Amino acid sequence: MATRTVLHELTFLLGLLCVAKADTGHFWHVTDHHLDFTFDEDAVSCHDDLTPSQRGRFGNGLCDAPWRLINSSVYAMKEIAPNVDFIIWTGDNILHTTNESRDLSTAINLSTLDNITRLLRDVFPDVTTYPAFGNHDYFPDAQFPSHDNEMYQHMEITWGVWVNDSNFRRTFRKGGYYSSLIRPGLRLISLNTNLYYTRNRLALNFTDMTDPAGQFKWLNDTLAAAVRTKEKVIVIAHISPGLKGYEGFLWMYEPYNDLLNRVISRYTESGVIRAMHFGHDHDDEFKIYYDNKGVPRIPVFIAPSVTPWRYKDSQGELGRPHNPGIRLVSYDRSNGRHLDIKQYYLDLEKANRDRHAQWQLLYKATEIYDIPDVTAGSLSKARKRMLHSSKKHVQDYYERITLMADDSKCDAKCRYSIYCGMRYFDIPGFNKCLQKYPSLAFRPVSSCFKLVVALVVLLQLF
């Protein structure tokens, strides 16, 4: 035990030494703004009929974000860290509504995207922002096509000034995805994973159901080229592969989820992918891709939303409350290695009470997990500690998921679902992990039988 402790301390000190020698840069990650432009009037995103005073100055968990909350978040970013290298923005900017045909349209959605784009550009005029589409950004919601359309055309022009790649127009018009060189030796890949979303009904009738918009082949080719040219890659998208941590279900159609995992897993040992960043969940979570030998290789980060909106199911049951968040990531400019995460949040209840938004630091990842950096190896140690140490480690993680807005208890099924979901990105692997713990295993059901048949050919190729 003493030897293990000494080795742990030496590893930690070595990590600190490496961080100290790194050419450290920083970037912001923001996601899921969900602007309710009707907030001060009809507030169409609200689950219930709330008076203006009940909605709060900066929002309410029953509603999407007012402009003043989004504006406050961007100016807080500027105040906290104005000289970042870049910003990643992983989509979902449109409000939730139960009457989409009445409240939204392609023109309204594009206007919202333009407004938030303009805000980021005005506040950070010399900083490049790398966007990704969210499922709500499209009209109708989530129905992203695998071909050129008005939204792709409009945003290609609007966002094209940020992207450093001669093929941007071709790939973006084809499927809303692209690649861009951040700096020599470091590349960003922005995927449109909304094509694979279980609410995208078009996925059942894509012209090429084996590879919608050619994105899988393009991703494979782009990663292969990065290996050849010795580039490192940061991948961003809105919807993440794998199962949602403590709830254990897939956001993507299962065959597409498996195909994406196959492409990524092919490049785990090469080290070409330094990290992956997503949104969509409105939660703060992390996962890890391991290689076939069980070595942790790629850290996967899911950032919390700016909107405080809570999901409400068909039975009227509300999801967990959560505070708005913005995230600052430090990395080694020379190789893209991720060094640390500072997670900032707004105590929404206090902000509404004080009528003033005070964004504050919730945690620094290396400190709360007692690790030298936020690489896959370090996060894997933190994951193991959650299982083998006291329940408090998982409970603390469970509360941080909501940025301290909810202190409900994480029971045994919750704990092991989190633990298994951090490592296994497919249903069989996730269930096999849960089966180690008696009476806990369950199987999320995939309804996409037509896609299972349609993708058999491509599955064989991969």
N, C-alpha and C positions, 0 to 999 in steps of 0.2 A: 504493500500500500504506500509506504514511504517513497519507494522508487518511482511508482506511478505519479505521485504528487510532484516529485522533483522534475520528472520528464514533462509533466503538464506545465509547470512553471517555466522550464527552459523553452518549451514550444511557444508559450505566450510571449516571452521576452524576445525570442527570435522573430516572431510575428511583428512585434512593436518595432524592432530594429529595421525590418523590411519596409514597414510603413513609413518610418522616419526617412528612409533613403528614397522613397518613391517620389516621382514627379507628380504631386497630387493635384488633381483638378476636381471640380464639382459640377454637378448638374441637378436640375430640378426635375421631379416627376410629379405631374398633376393629372387627374383623371376624373371622369364622371361629374362634370359640373351640373348638368341637368338644369339649365336655366328655365325658370318659370317666368316668362315675360309678362304674365298676367297676375303676378303675385300680389300687387297692390290693388288689384281690382277684383276679378273673378276667382283668381287662384285656382285654375282648373286642375292643377296637379294634386291638390289636397284630397286625401281620402274622405275627410268629413267636411261639413259646411262650417268653417271657422270664421270668426270675426277677424278683422285686421289686427286687433290687439292680441288675440289668441295665436295668430300666426307668428308673432314675434318679429322684431326688427330684422334679425338676421336669419330667420327661418324657423322651421318646426319639423320634427320628425315625421309628421303626417303630410308634409308638402315638399316640393322641390325648392331649389335655391333661388332666392331673389337676386337681382343684379347686384345689390349692395354687398351680399356675401361673396359672390364671385369677384367683384371688384376689390373687396377687402383682401381676399386670398392672394391675388396677384400682387397687390401693393405690399403685402406682408412678405412675399417672396423677395421683392425688390429691397425691402428694408433689411431682411435677414442676410441675404447673400446676393448682392447685386451683380457680382462679377463672375457669374457661372460660365462654364464653357458652352453649354447648350441646355435646352429644355426638352423633355419628352412629354408628350401629351397624348394619352391613350384613349381618347374618345368618349362618347356618350354625353353630348351637350344639350340634347333636346329633352323637354319635359315629359314626364309620364302623364298619360291621360286615358280615361276610359272611353273617350269619344274622339278618336283620332281624326276622323273625316271632318268634324266640326272645328277642331282646335288647331290642326296642323296641315301642312301641305309641303310640297317640295320647295316652294319659294320661301315659306316661313322657316323651314329647317336650314336652308342655305343662308338666310339672313342671320339666324342665330350663330351658325358657324362663322360667318363673316365678322360678326360683332365680337366674338371671343378671340378670333384671330387678330383683329385690330387692337384689342386690349393688350394682348401679349406683345404685339409688335410695338405699341406705343410705350409700354412700360419697360420693355427690354429691346430697344431699337437696334442694338448691336449684337444681339444674341440669336443664334439659330434655334428655331423650334422644330422638332421632328414629330409630326402628328401621325395618328392612326385613327381610322374610323371606328366608332362604336356602333352597336346594333341599332340604337335609337336615333342615330344621325340620319338614317335613311327614311324616306317616306315611300310607301308605308313602312312602319317600324319593322326592322330586321329583314326586310325582303331584298337583300343585296343580290343583284344579278351578276352573272359571270361574263358580262360583256359591257361595252361602252354605254354610257347613259348620261343624263343631264348632270347628276351630282358629281360623277367622276370628272366630267369635262370642266365644270365650274371650279371644283376644288383643286384640280390640276393647275389651273391658272393662279388661284389664290395662294396655294401652298408651294407652288413650284419655285418661288424666289428663295425658299429655304433649302432646297434640295440640290446637292452637288453630285449629279449623276446624269450622263447623257441619255440613259435609257428610261428616265423617270416618266416621260410622257407616255411611252409605249406601255409600260407595265401598269401604270396608274390608271390609264384609260381602259386597260384590259380587265383589271380586277381590283383596283384600289390598293395595290401594294407597290413597294419600291425599295431601293437600296441607296445609301448615300455615304460618301466618305466623310467621316467626322474630322479626321486628321490623318496624315500618312501613317499607315499601319493599323488604323482602327476604323472599322466600318459599322454602320447601323443598318439593320434590316427591319423594315416595318411591314408586318403581315396584315392581311384582311381576314382574320379568323371568323368574322361574321358570316362568311360564306358557308361555314360548317355548323352554324348555330342551330339548335334543335327547333327554334321558332322560325327559322327561315324555310318557308314552304316551297320556295323556288328550288331548294336543294333536291326535291323529288323529281324535278323536271329539267335539270341543267342539261345543256347540249352534250357536255362531257361530264358525266357523273363520276367518272373515275378520278378526274383532276380538274375541278372547277377553275376556270380562268388560267389553267396551267400553273397554278401557284406552287404546287408540290415540286414539280420538275424545276421550276425557276429557283425555289429555295435550295434544292439539292445542288443545282449548278452553281449558284452563288456561293454556297458554303465550300464547295469543291474548289472553286476559283480562289477563295480566300485562303484555303490551305496551301494551294500552289504558290500564291504570292506572299505567304507568311503574314497575312492580315489577321487581326483578331476582330471578333464581331459581337455587338450588342444587339439582341433581338427584342423588338417591342410589338405589341398587338393589344387588342382590347380583351378578347376572351382567351383565357388560358387553357391549355390542354390539361388533362387529368381530372380528378374528382374534387369537388368543393369540400375542403377540409373536414369540418365537423359535421357536415350534413350528408356527405357521401353520394353525390350524384354528378353526372356528366353534363356540362353545358353544351358539348358538341355531339352531333350524331356519332355513335360509337365507331363506325368504320373510318370516318374522317379523323376522329381522335387518335385511333390506332395508326393511321397512315402518317399523321404529323409526328407522332412519337417515334415511328420508324425512321423518318428522315433525321430527326434530332439525334436519336440514339446512335445513328451511323457516325456521328461526328463527336461523340462524347470523349473518346480517347485522344483525339487530335488536339483537344484544348482550344479549338478555334472559337467556340462560343464562350464568351466570358461571363455573360449573364443574360437573363431574360426578364422583361418587365411587362406587367399586365395591369388591367383595371377590372371593371365589370362587377366584381363581387361586392363592392362598397366596403370591403373588409381589409384588414391588414394581416396578411399571411405570407409564409414562405414555403417553398418546396425545394426538392433537390433531385436532379437527374443523376443516377448512378450508372456506371458502365456494367458490362456483363460479368465483371469480376467483383462487383460490389463496391467499387471505388467511387466516392462522391466526385462528380465532375462539373456540373452546371448548376449554379444557384438560380432559383426562380422566385421572383418577388411580385406579389400582388399588392398594389397600393390602395389605400382607403380613398373613398370618394370625397369630393368637396360638398356635394349635396348631402343633407341629413335624411333624405327621404327613406322611409322604411317600406319594405315589401308587405303587401297584404294579400293573403291567399283567398280562395273562393269561399272559405268558411268564415272569413273576417278576421283570421288570426294574423296579428302583426309580427313582422320580423323583429330582430333585436334592434334597439336604438343604437345610434352611433353618431359621434361627433365629426364635423368636417376636418379634413386633413390635407396637408401638403408635405412633400417628402424631398429632402436634400440628400443626394448620394455623393460620396467622395470615391474617387477612383484613381488608379495609376495611369497617367496619360500615355506612358510609354508602351503599355501592353493591355490596357483595359481592365486590369484586375480590380475588383471592387473592394474597397477598403473599409467603408463604414456607411451607415445610414443614420441620419437624424430625422426623426419623425416629429413633425409639428402638428398641433391641433388647436381647434377653437372650442373652448368650453361653451357650447351653444346656450345653455341655460343661463350662465353667468353673463354672456355677451348680451343677451336679450334683456336681462334684468338691469345691467349697467348702461345699456344702449351704446356700447362701445366694444369693438372687436379686438381682443388682445390675444393674438396667436402666440403660442408658447411651445417650448420643447417638451415633448412627452418622454422621449427616450433617445439614447444613443446605443445602437445595436451592439457594438463591441462591449459596452459596459454592462448592459442588462443580461447578455448571454455569456459574459466572461470569455470572450474569444478575441484573437488578435486582428481579425478582419472578417469580412462577410463573404468569403469564398465558399465554395461547396464543402470543402473539407472542414472548415470551421463551423459552418452551420450544421453539418452532420454531427459534430460533437455536441452541439446545443440540442439537437433532436434526441440523441441518445440519453442526454441528461434528463430530458423531460420524462422519458420512460422509466429510467432506473433510479432517479432521485425522488424526492418527495412530490406529492401531488401539486404542491404549490407552484412548481415551475410551469405545469400545464395550465393551471388556473390563472396565473399571471398572464400567460400567452393568450388565453381565452378572453380575458378582459381587455387586453391591448388590441385584439381584433376589432373592437368597437371604439377604440381610442378612449377608453375609460368611461363610456356612456352606460355600460351595463355590467353589473357585478353578479349576474346569475351564475349558478354553479355548473361546472362542467363535470358530468357524471362519468362513469366508467366507459360507456359506449362512446361518449363525446371524446374522452381522452384518447382512446385507441383509434378512433376515426381520424383524429388530428394526426396522430403518430403515423398511421398507415398512409394517410393521404399526402403526407409530406414526401413520401418516397415512391409510391406506386401510382402511375399515371394511366393505368388501364383497369378495367373492372375485375378481370381474373386475378391480377396481382394484388389489388386492393382487398378482395374477398379472401384470398389465401392468407394475407397478412392478418386480417381480422379473425380468421379461424383458429389462430394460435391462442385466442382469448375466448374461452367458452361462452356460449350463448350470446355472442355479440355480432356474429357475421350476418350480413344481409346483402342482397344483390339489387343494385339499382337496375331498373328495367329499361332497355333500349327499345323504342317503338319503331325504329327505322329498318324494318325487315326488307323493304324494297332496296334500300341502299346497300344492305349486307350482300344481297345477290349481285347488284350492279358493280360492286367494288371488288369482287372476288379476283378478277383478272389482274387488277393493279396490285392487290395485296400479294399475289404471287410474284410479281416483279420486284417488290420491295422485300 
